[in-house]
Amino acid sequence: FEFSTHPDCHLASAHTWYIYGRQFDPHNDLVSWNAMWLIFVTSTTVGYGDLVPATHSGRLVCAMATLVGITLASLITAALGNMMTFNSSEQAALAVIEREVSRIKLREKA
């Protein structure tokens, strides 16, 4: 409000909001940070419970963040699991190595 040129912004009633009989200060910078923290905690499926959405639209956004978080966690897990498996040429090379190791062990026993 300090940079506004409109005369109504300098009234005392513009600096205090009353919603359902409760007084609020419009200079709450933590709202956006709390919203980002809530979405982060929800999308990572941690869900501390320190912040809870109060409106139906907020609950819908959190439900969608949960689905996106579960999907991303599943995709990352699948990608990492896929990276840990051998491709066909690596499996063929492993089969050759195992066959040679078995041949060497058989010669030692013979």
TARASUL-V690711 format. One record per residue. N is the residue number from 0. SS is DSSP state (@ for helix, = for strand, . for the rest). PHI is phi in whole degrees, -180 to 180 (999 if undefined). D_LAST is the distance of its C-alpha to the last C-alpha in whole Angstrom. Layout:
[[N | SS | PHI | D_LAST] [N | SS | PHI | D_LAST]]
This chain:
[[0 | . | 999 | 92] [1 | . | -71 | 93] [2 | . | -100 | 93] [3 | . | -78 | 95] [4 | . | -102 | 98] [5 | . | -75 | 99] [6 | @ | -66 | 102] [7 | @ | -71 | 101] [8 | @ | -73 | 97] [9 | @ | -96 | 99] [10 | . | -73 | 101] [11 | @ | -65 | 100] [12 | @ | -71 | 99] [13 | @ | -80 | 96] [14 | . | -92 | 94] [15 | = | -133 | 94] [16 | = | -105 | 92] [17 | = | -120 | 93] [18 | = | -125 | 91] [19 | . | 53 | 92] [20 | . | 80 | 94] [21 | = | -106 | 91] [22 | = | -93 | 92] [23 | = | -130 | 89] [24 | = | -95 | 89] [25 | . | -73 | 88] [26 | . | -93 | 86] [27 | . | -96 | 83] [28 | . | -79 | 80] [29 | @ | -79 | 77] [30 | @ | -61 | 77] [31 | @ | -69 | 75] [32 | @ | -67 | 73] [33 | @ | -65 | 73] [34 | @ | -66 | 72] [35 | @ | -66 | 69] [36 | @ | -64 | 68] [37 | @ | -62 | 68] [38 | @ | -66 | 66] [39 | @ | -63 | 64] [40 | @ | -66 | 63] [41 | @ | -72 | 63] [42 | @ | -72 | 61] [43 | . | -87 | 58] [44 | . | 59 | 59] [45 | . | -82 | 59] [46 | . | 60 | 63] [47 | . | -62 | 64] [48 | . | 91 | 67] [49 | . | -73 | 70] [50 | . | -124 | 71] [51 | . | -134 | 72] [52 | . | -68 | 74] [53 | . | -103 | 77] [54 | . | -107 | 78] [55 | @ | -66 | 77] [56 | @ | -68 | 76] [57 | @ | -65 | 74] [58 | @ | -66 | 72] [59 | @ | -65 | 71] [60 | @ | -62 | 70] [61 | @ | -67 | 68] [62 | @ | -65 | 66] [63 | @ | -67 | 66] [64 | @ | -64 | 64] [65 | @ | -65 | 62] [66 | @ | -64 | 61] [67 | @ | -65 | 60] [68 | @ | -65 | 58] [69 | @ | -65 | 56] [70 | @ | -63 | 55] [71 | @ | -65 | 55] [72 | @ | -63 | 52] [73 | @ | -67 | 50] [74 | @ | -65 | 50] [75 | @ | -65 | 49] [76 | @ | -63 | 46] [77 | @ | -65 | 45] [78 | @ | -66 | 45] [79 | @ | -66 | 43] [80 | @ | -64 | 41] [81 | @ | -69 | 41] [82 | @ | -70 | 40] [83 | . | -86 | 37] [84 | . | -93 | 35] [85 | . | -80 | 33] [86 | . | -85 | 35] [87 | @ | -65 | 33] [88 | @ | -71 | 32] [89 | @ | -69 | 30] [90 | @ | -65 | 28] [91 | @ | -65 | 27] [92 | @ | -65 | 26] [93 | @ | -64 | 24] [94 | @ | -64 | 22] [95 | @ | -65 | 21] [96 | @ | -64 | 20] [97 | @ | -63 | 18] [98 | @ | -66 | 16] [99 | @ | -68 | 15] [100 | @ | -63 | 14] [101 | @ | -65 | 12] [102 | @ | -63 | 11] [103 | @ | -65 | 10] [104 | @ | -64 | 9] [105 | @ | -67 | 6] [106 | @ | -65 | 5] [107 | @ | -67 | 6] [108 | @ | -77 | 4] [109 | . | -80 | 0]]
